[in-house]
Amino acid sequence: MSRPRSERPSSSKVLSHLGVMVAVSAVLGVVVAGLAIPFAAVLGVATENVADSMDKLPTELDADDLPQKTRILDRKGETIATIFDENRVNVSLDQVSRTMVQAIVAIEDYRFYEHGALDLKGTLRALLTNSASSGVVQGGSSITQQLVKLTLLTQADTPEEQAAAVDQTYARKLRELRYAIAMEESHSKDWILERYLNTAYFGDGAHGVQAAARHYFNVNARNLNLNQSAVLAGLVQNPTKFDPTNSPDRTKQRRDIVLDRMAQLNVITREKADRTKERGLRLEVRKTRNGCVYSRAPFFCDYVLNYLMKDRSLGKTAEERERLLKSGGLTIRTTVDLRFQDAADESVRSHVYKQNDAIGALAMVEPRTGEVKAIAQSRPMGRKKKEGESYLNFVVPSQYGDSNGFQAGSTFKAFVLASAVMQDIPLSERINSPQQVFLDQGDFAVCDGQNYASSEIWKPQNSTSSGNFDLYQGTRLSVNTFFAQLEQRTGICEPFTLAKKMGVQLTDPDTEMIPAFTLGVADVSPLEMAEAYATFAGRGLHCDARPVTAIMDPNGNALKKYPARCTQVMPSPVADAVNDVLRGVLEPGGFGYSANIQTAQPAAGKTGTIQDNKAVWFVGYTPNLATASMIAGANKEGTKITLNGQTVGPSYVASAAGSTLAGPMWGDAMKVIEQWLDDEDFERPSSSDIRGVLTGIPDVGGMSVDDARNELENLGFTVNVAGAKASGYPRGTVAYTDPEAGVELASGDTVVIYTSTGKKPKGRGGRGGRGGR
């Protein structure tokens, strides 16, 4: 809409802006130093008509935020990756060396601080100089005009808009000039120069003076010397032609032109210019690596980006979110601990080689915060399949990495165990568990009134032990028929629902909510299992796995924070009881103990091996770190295959098992990491809250009767004192107990104390140590 006549610019004001162009065009009649404005046509137009034409143009150019690169930081603030569409880091004018400012003004627009939007003298000078040299030596457009053109090009979203920003038409040049006039009226010269230095392209992927300084010379813009400043100032005219990484001779020639111009304008002395010209370019090129593939934690970085791409608060569409992440100049603070990451990477690499037809993966989650400390896999990031590279992230859920996951085997038994404890089934409850059982699926596959099981008889078999077991023994030995019958008692609804609450992404009840649930038939990722078991370590507090803690904008302000999102999904005594059972897996009698994967830190865990040995698992945890270890058979095309008969890492695998294959990979990583973990222990389960808690009888030999009684009663045992027995311990102290030290009993069970006569038994060695029976 036209402005009122009274608000239109006066004829004199219009002429003041256009007069120089009209004058130049009257003399030349054609293109002036690349301006390409046919002002001969304008000369026949009345001044008022020119004013009307100017009125129809936009009054100002909105200068959007410039695209800047985003940094991804580890938990300590170290950069682990940079991502960008344009490699740029904005700096203020006072963060650019004075020499650099002088160089760019000297060669591009030496009267920048003296003229308005168009410099007639500079235009004429450029025309004459360029004509005399038969080439382009000096620019004709003012820095303001150049900035307008660069801004229009930078803010163009489509190919059509990009073409319009550079086309050689009267309309474009007139619009560009109008924008330049408005920019000069609304902004200071320093603002324009600062914006120009941050917008200009310096070649070889470097946008803006700071990125260019870092890229070509490995210095910050504030530290650019004369040689470096002259090189960069010379690049903006033609960044491709004068690219020093491709054409150092041309770059030197252009640099020397800049130095001569600075000497001509008395910005520097002739002697200083000549001395600098005698030197080489002295480049120290540093490639700015773009993307996760160059990161020290590539798949964690990839997980971060995919995690944020799902956050609709960062943009309504995927395109908006991607633009923000790649061009917003953000600082993304993450949870990764590079010490843990290095240990995980080393363990995975040493146990599963990248060329193997297998995938090794580790995921680490901190209990009670959900912070993801590391994720690692054996196949490095890349596109060379023959060398074992892959862009698929096998460690995280499918929405973040495109892998559909792998069956988790007996690690799912922990969900049934927890449900049994919540349903007040005693841990001391014994179930006869033969080699095979025949169970009616309809007995326990009902959830929310719907039966998800078929009418067929389920016939699970054992692959470990058979016999009569309590919940401790059945879990430590991972007895299939034991858990099939335990699940029959708990029903499948509660374990299934509990697993989902703990972070396992179960989505298809028809194939997952079936009796074989306890045997881990659902496809899951290592990160899901680490998150779930972190709930046990956190005493029933489930926290969503999160790789990001905060996003900062280019000014250092918090754009968004990602606090821990936690919910108590089971009573803490229930989690304590599960921990008490699962720590037995790493103690004598458990599979983890026989595989020698114990750590100095108190730890618990569960093994898992799936049908046909296509994947093996060990999910282990301390009170402050849960780690899922998985090795799965998969060829280069990603087809799942058996691990049996393969060479995995340095070893031939005749028959794969979670305890002997995935367990040692977990153990090697944890034996490095445990030095950085706080010394904590699991809470002992309360016998008043959990039925049938089993407690090992301590060795009280040689203690006073009162002290021994107090220790045993504090553990929940009923204590009786019987007669004296021959023993090497002093008279009146405890000789031994019955049952002997190390035997596990439930709370309330009776322990008998025998006192010592002080005499060793005849014909036998005395009980002089603390070993008990």
N, C-alpha and C positions, 0 to 999 in steps of 0.2 A: 504494500500500500504506500502511495506517494506521501511524502511529508508536506505540510503546508508550505506555501511559497516563502513565508517568513523564516522558516527553519532551514531552507535550502542554502547550500554554500553560495556565497556571493561570487559574481563573475571574477572578481579580482582574486579570490581564494582559489577558484578552479584554475585560473590562469597561472597562479603561482605554482600549482602542482603540475600543470600540463605544459606550461609555457616552455620549459626547457626541452620537453620532448618535441613540441611543435617546432621550436627553433631548430633543433637538430634535424628533424625530418625535412624542414624547408631547405636546409643546406644540402642534405644528403639525398632526400627524396625516397630513400629505400631503407633496407635493414641497417640498424645501427648496432654494431658490436654484438650481434646475437640477440638484440631485443626483438627483432622481427615484428615491429608495429608499423603498419603502413600509414603514417601520419599525414601523408599527402592527401589521403581521403578525408582526414579529420579537418584539414585546413578550410574546406568549403563549408563546414558546419558552423552555424551560429553559436556564440558562446552559451546562450541560454539552452540550446539543444544539447550542448556538451554537458551542461549542468544537469539537465534532465536525464541524460544517459548515465551520468555518475550516480544520480539519485537511485537508479534502478539496481545498482550493484550493492552487494552486502556491505554494511558499514564497518564490520570488523571480522577477523578470522579467529574463531575459537581455537586456542592452542591446547589440544588435549595433552594429557600426560604422555611423555615419550615412552616407547617400549624400552624396558630394561630387563636385564637378565635376573633370574631368580636363583638364589642360593639355598641349598639344602644342607643343614648343619647337623652334626651329631649332638649327643647330649651335653658335651663340653663346649660346644660352640665352634668346632672346627668344620670347615667346609668339606662335605663329602661328594657334592655334585653341583654343577651349575646347569641350568636349562634356559633356553632363550630362543626366540625368533630372531632377535637382533642383539648382538653382543654389545651392550651399553650399560654404563654405570654413570648416572648423572652426578655432576660436581658443580659447586657454586663457583662463581668467577674468581673468588679469592682463593680457591683451591687449584687454580691454574697458574703456572709460573708466569711472571711478568714477561719473560722472554717469549713465551709461546703466544701471548696476547699481542705483543709487538709484531711478531712474525706474521701472524694471520692477518692483522690489519694492514700491514705494509704491502703484502702481496695481493690481497683481495679487495681492499677498500681503504686506502691510506687516509682519506678525508672523512672517514666514517663518523667521527665525532664532530664534524663541522657542517655537514649537509643534511638534508632531509631524506625523504624516501628515495629520491633519484639524484644522482650526482652528475651534473652536466659536464663539469671539468673532467671528472674521472672517466665518463663515457667517451668523450673526445680523445683523452689521453690513450685509453685502451685501444680505440679504433686506430689511431695513428701508429702506436707502438706495434700492434699486431700486424698492421699492413706492412710496416717496414721490415718486420722479421719474417713475413710470409707464414705466420702461424699465430697460435693463441698463446701469448705470454702473460698478459694481464687481463683480469676479468672486467667486464663492462658493467655488470649488474652490481648494485650496492649490496652490502651484507644483508640489509633488511629485505631486499628483493629476493636474494638467494634463500633467506630463511623462509619467506612465504612459499616459494616453490618447493623447498624441502618439506615444509609442513603439509602442504597439500598432497605431496607424494606419500609421505609417511602415513597420513590419515586416510588415504584411499583404501577402501575395503574390497573393491572389485577391479578386474582388469580394465573395465571401461573407465572407472574413476582414475586409475593410474595413468591411462592414456591421455585423459583430459587434463591431467596435472602437468603434462609436458608437451602437449601439442602446440604447434607453431601457428596459432591463430590470433587475430586481433582481439577476439573476446577473452581469450585466456590471458593475454598480456595486459589488457585493460583491467581485468578482474585482479590480476596479480598486483598491479600498481595500486589499485584502490585498497587492497588489503595492506600493502606496504605503508601507504599513507596513514591508514587507521592504526597500524601497529606503532608507527612513530609517534602518533598523537596519544596513544594510551599506555605506552611503555617507555621506560628509560633506555638510553643507549646501552647501559651495562646489562640490563635484562635481555635486550636483543642479542648482544654479543654472547652472553652466557648461554642463551638458548641455542644460538647458532653453533657454538662449540660442542654442545651436547647432541645436536641433531646431525651434524655433518657426518658423511661417510668417509672413512679414511682407508678403505680398501681391505682386502683379505679378511672380511667378516667383522672388522672393527668399526663400530658405530660410536661416535662421540670421542672427545679428546682423551678421556680417562682410559677407555678400553684400548684406544690406539697406543697410548703411552705404555700401558702394561703389555700389550701384544708385541710391539716392535722393539721396545727397549727395556721391558721389565722394571719400569719405574712408575711412580704415580705422576699425574699431570702437574702437580705442584713442584716436582723436581726436574722437569724437563730443562736441559741445557740448550745452548744456542744451536748446536748441530742437530739435536733431536727435534727442536722446535721448527727449524727450517725444513727438515724432512717432512714433518707432519703438515706444516702449512702448505707445502708444495703439493701434497697429495690431493687436496680437496677439489682441485680443478678437474682432475681426471684420475680417480682412484685406481682404475684398472690399468691405464697406460703407465702410470708411475709407481705401480705396486713394487716395493723393494724386494719382496720375496720372489718375484718373477723377473723383474727388469731393474736390477740394481744400478746399471749404467745410466738408464734414463732417470732414475730417482736422483742420482748424484747430480746430473745436469740440472734437474729441476730445483734441487736444494741450492745449488750455486746461484741460480737466478734469484731465489728468495734472499740469499745472503747479499747479493749485489744490490737488490732493491732496498734492503734494510740499510746498507751503507749509503746509497744514494739519498735516502731520506734522513741521513744522520742519526738513525736509531742506534747503529753501531759504527765503529770506526772502520775505515777501509782496511787497515792493518788486521783488525780482528776478523773481518770477513775473509781476507786472503788466507790467514792462518787456518781458519776453519775449513776453507775449501780444499786445503792440502790434505786434509784427513779423510779417511774412509767414512762410510756411513755408521760403522760401529753398532750394527744391529745386535740385538739379543732377543730373537723372536721366541715368544712363548705362545704356543697354541692354546687357545681357550677351548677346552674340551666341553662339548655340548651333549648333555644327556647322561643317562644312568650307566650306559655301557662302559664309560670311563671311570666310574666310581669305584672306590675301595669296597663299597658294599652295594654292588649293582642291583641285586634282586630286592634288597631292602629299599633302595631308592625307587625302584619300579613299583613296589608295594605302596610306598608313600604317595606317589603320583596317582595311582589308581584309586587309592583310598580317598584322596582329596577330590578326584574327578566325580566321585559319588556324592559329594557334599553339595546339595542344591543351594545352600546358603552362599556359596561362592559364585553363583550364576544360575540363571533360570534354565539355560540350555548347556549341553556339553560343549558347544563351541565357545560360549561365554566363559565357562570355567577353564577351558584350555587356554584361551587368550589371556586370562588373568594369571594363570600359572606360568606361562611362557613369556609374558610381556610385562607383568605387573611389578617387576623389581622387588619381589617378595623375599623375605627371609623366613624359611620354614624350619622351625626348631623341632627336631625329632628325638626319639627315645633310644636310638641305637647307641650301644656302648662298643666302641671299636676294639676294645680289649677282648670282649666276648665274641665279637664278630670274627676277629682274627683266629681265636681259638676254635670257633665253630668251623671256619673255612679250612683250617689246617687238618682238623680231624676228619672232615668229610673227604678232603682230597686224598688223605692217606688211606682211607678205608674203601673208597669207591673211585676208580679212575674215570676220567671223563670219556675215555674210549669204550668203557664197559657197556654192555647191554643192561645197564642197571642205573638207577638214580638214587643217590644218597642225599638225605635232606635233614636239616636240624632247624627247629624253631624254639626260641627262648622267650618266655613271658614271665614278668615279675608279678608274683601274687600280691593282691590287695591294691594294685595300681593298674594292672593290665598293660603296662608298658612293654612293648616288644623290644627286647634287648639285642636280638640278632636273628637273622635268618640266613641259611646257607644251603647251597645245593652243589652237587658234584659236576653238573653240566654248566660250564661258564656261559655268560651272556654273549651271544653272537649268532651269526647266520650260517656258519660252516658246520653242517651236520656231520660230515665225514670226520671232523676233528672233535665231535662230541658237543658242539655248541648249540645253544637253544635260547630263544627269547621267551619260552614258556616258563612261568614261575610255578614250580611244582610244590612249593612250600606253603602257599597261601590258598584261601578259598577261591573257588572258580571265578567269582565276580571280580577278583583282584589279580588273577594271574592266568586264567584261561585253562588251567588243568582241572579235570573233573575229580581228581583225588584218587585215593586207593582205599580198599577195605582195610580196617584197622585191627581186625582179629580180636584176640582176647583182651585187648586194652579196654573193650566195652564192658567187660565183666565188672569193672569198678562201679559202673552205674547201677548194676543189679545189686552189688554189695551194699552200696549206700542206701538204696531203696529198702533192702532187707533190714538194715539197722534202723532206718526211720520207721519201719513197721514193727519195731520192737522184737524182731527175731533175734534171739541171743547169739552172740558170737561163738558161744560154746555149743550151739546146736549142731548135732551130728546128722549127716545124711549119708546113707549107703549109696555108693557111687560105683556101680559095676562098669565093665568095659563099654557096654551099650545099654541105652534105655529106650523104651517105646512110649511116647507121650502123646496124648490127645491134644492137638493144638488148640482146640476150642476151650480148653480149661483155663488158658491164661493169656489169650490174645484179644481180650475185650477192652476197649477204651472208649469212654463217652458213649456207652451203649452200643457201640459197633464192634463186630468181631472182624478183625483184620486177617485172621488165619484161615487157611484152607481146611477142609475136612479130613485131610490126610493125617496119618500118624507120623509124628516127627521121630527120627531115629538117630540122634546124635551119638557119636562114639568118642572115646578118649584117645588122645595121642600122647598122654604123659603117664599118669598113674591111675590106679583104680583102688577102691577100698572104702572105708568108713571114715569120713572127715568132718571136722568142724569148719567154721568159716575161715579161720586162720589157715588151716592146712589146705583146704580146698582152693583157696586163693593162691597161696604160695606155690602150689603144685599145678595151678591152672587146669583143674580137672573139668573137662567139658560136661560130663554127665552130672557132676555136682552142681554146676551153675545152671544147667537146663532145669533141674528139679528145683533149685532155689528160685529161678525166675518163674516157675510154675506157681510157687507160693506167693511171690510178690505181685504177680501179674505183670504184663508188659507195659501197661499204660504209665505207671509211675517211673520206671527207669527211662522210658522213651522221653517223657516230658522233662525229667530231670536233666537228661543229656542236653536237650535243647536249651534249657535255662543256663546250663554251664558253658554254652558257646558252640556246641556241635550243631551244624546247620543241616538238620534233618528236614526234608521237604516233601517226601513221598511216603506216607504211611502204608500204602499198599505194598511197597517193596521193602520198607524199613521196619515197620511195626509188625514184625513177624517173630515167631519164637527164636529163630536164629539170630535175633538182635543181639543177644548176649555174646555171640561169637563174632561180632563185629563185621556184619555183611554190608553195612552202609559205606559208601565212598566218602572219605573225609580227607582233610589236609593236615599236615603236621602242626600248623599254627592253630587249628581248631582244637586239636588234642592237647597242645601245650596250654591253651587258654582254659580248657576244661579241667585239667589236672591242677592248674594254678588255683582253682577254686578249692580243691582239697587242701592244698598247702596254705591257703588263706583262711582256713577254718570255716569254710562254707560261704565266704564272701566272694561272689563272682563279679569280676570286672571285665568289661568288654576289652578285647585286645585293641590297642591303639598305638600307631607308630608316630603320631604327631602330638606335640604339647601346645604349640602356638604358631600362628602366622603373623609376621610383622610386615607393615607396609614400608615403602622406601624411606620414610622419615623415622622409622623405628617405633611407630605406634602399633599397638596390638590390633590387628585386623580381626582376628578370631582366636579364642583360646579353646583348647580341647582338654578339659579336666577329666579325671577318672570318673567313669560311669559304673557304679557298683551296686549290687543288690545281694542281700543275704538270701541264698537259695536253699540252704539247709542249715539246721541248727549246728552251732559250732561243736557240740559233743559228738554229733554224727560224723562230721569231718574228722574229728580227733580219732574216732574209732576206725574209720577207713585208713587214716594215716598209720595207725598202729598195726593194722593188718598188712598194708602194702609195704611197710618198712621191712617186714619179714622176707620179702622177695630178695632183698640185698643182704640178708643175714643167713647164717648156717641153715641149710634145709631149703633155701629159696633158689630159684634159677639164676638170679643175678649174682648170688654168692659163688656158685660154681663157675660162672663166667668171669669171676675176678674183676668186677667192675665197681667195687666199693669205692667210696670217697671218704675223705677225712671228715667231711661234714655229715651230720645225720641226714639220711636220704631214704626215700621210698620210691616205689615204682611198680610198673606192670609190663610184662612182656606181651607180645602179640605175634601170631603167625597165621596167615590166611590160607585158604584152600589152595592146593597145588603149589604152595610156597612161592606165590607171585609177589608177596610183600611180607616183610618182617618189621616189627616195631619194638621199641622200648620207650615208654614214657616215664621218665624219672624226674624226681623233684626233691629239693631241699625246702625248708620253711620259707626261703626267699627267692627261689628260682625254679620254674618248671620248664623242662626241656623235652620235646618230642623228637625222637630219633627214628628215622624210617629209611629202609633200603628196599626198593621195589624193582622188579624186573621189567624192563621196557626197552625195546629196540629203538633205533634212531628215528623211526616214524612215530614212536609213542605207543605202539601196540604192547599191551601187557603180556609178559612171558614169565615162565618160571625161573626162579633163581637157581634151582637145582641143576647141577652139571655145568655151571658157569664159573668163570674166573672173575671174582669181584675184588677189585683192588689187587693186592699181592697174593691172594689165596684162592685155591680151587674150592668150590662149595659143593659138597656131595648132597647135603640136605640142609636147607636154610632154616634157621630158628631165630626168634627175636633175641633170645638171651645171648647167643653166640655170634650174631652178626650185627644187629642194630645196637645191642647193649654195649659192646666195646667202643663203638663210635660215640655213644653218649658218654661213656666213662672217660675216654681220652680228652674230650672237650671239658668235662666237668673237673677233671683233675688239674687243669690249668686255671679254670675260672674260680674254683672254690677259694683261692687265696684272696679274692676281692669280695667275697661274701661275708656278711656279718655272721659271727658265731651264734647260731640259734638252734634250738631243738624243738621238736614237735611237742605239743601239749599231750600229757598222758590222758587217755580217755577216762572219764569219770564213771566209776562202777555204779554210782547212784543214778546216773542218767542213761547209761547204756548197759543193757542186760548182757551177761555172759562175757564181759571183758576179761581177757586172759592176761595174766601178768607173770613174768618170769620170777621164780623165787631167787632172791639174792643170796650170795654166799655170806653167811653171818658167823662162820666158824671162828672161834677165838674171841668173839665179842662177849660182853657181859650179857646175862640173860635179859635184864631190863632193856638194854639198848637194842638187842636183837628183837625182843617183843615189840618195842615201839616201831622199829623199822618195818617189820612185817605187818603190823596192824595198820600202819599208815598206808600200806599198799592195798588194804582191804581184806587181808586174810584173817581168819580166826586162828588164834595161837593157843596151843596146849603145850605144857612143859611136862616131859616124861622123866624117866629115870636117868641115872648116870651111866655113861658108856666110856670104855677105854678110848683115850685119844691123846695125841701129842700136845694138845692145847692145855694151858694151865687149868688146874682144878677149879671147878665152879663156873668156868666159862662155857660157851656153847661148843659142843663137840661137832654136831652136824644137825641137819634137819631131815625130816621125812615128810613129803618127798624131798629129794636132794636139790641142791642149788641148780638153777637153770631150767627146771621143769616149770611149765606154764600152767597156772590154775586160774579159775574164775574168782571174782570177788566173792568173799564169804566162805570159800573153801578152807579146809583146816590144814594147818602146817604144824607139825609136832617138833618141838625143840628137845634135843637130848644134851644134857650137860656132860662135861668132861670129868673123869676121875683123876686126870693128871698123869695117868700111866698109859704108856703105849701098849696096844694089844700084843699079846704074846704070839710070836711066830709070824707077825705081820708088820708091815711098815706102818708107822703111825700117821694120823691125819694132821700133820704139822703145818700144812699150807692152808690156802684159802680156797681150795678147789672144791670142797664138798663132795657129794657122791656123783 
